[in-house]
Amino acid sequence: AAVMPNPVPQEVIEERHGRLLDLVNEIGKRKYRRCVGRRAQILVEGPSRKNPARLEGRTRTNRIVVFEGSERHLGQLLDLNIAGAGAFTLYGAPAILNDE
């Protein structure tokens, strides 16, 4: 197959890739939206790659969560309330526990 000429025009390839990417993003958003309203424990890794003013960490299931916090949280486990979701990122806020 590697040596066969490609009979599919480049514009068709690009259009198919675009449709596939749109579908992958929509499935990711749907899946991550189910996490909104739940609490998740995360390991704080460091500044967010897209917004260094915020921090990011990962859940036990390896989902990225972005939230506002301070550098004193680096390396710590935190409970966050998940407030929003993108295709591949969750957004949270520190959970306030009743015993605090």
Phi, psi and omega in degrees: 000331182292334183262356180283143176293150182269107182282354182270123180299148182303320181295328176290318177301312181296321179294318178295318177299318179298316178296320179295316179297319177300319180293316179300316179297318180294318178296318178299316179298316180299315181296315183287331178298332179294342180277342182297134181094352179262167176255140178224142174268132180234156170261119182286123183261322182159195180297147176296140180293327182269337180217091184299349177283348179245165178254161173224155178209183181233144175283175177296340178260017173070024175272138180280133177233128179254138183202166176271132180191184180246165182296344178294345179275350183305133179080359182263158170269129179232147171267128179237146168271125181279120186251342182203167183211141170250197181290325184223013182220141173256155179235131185221176176222145180306134179283137176264118180274148182297333183271007179268000000 
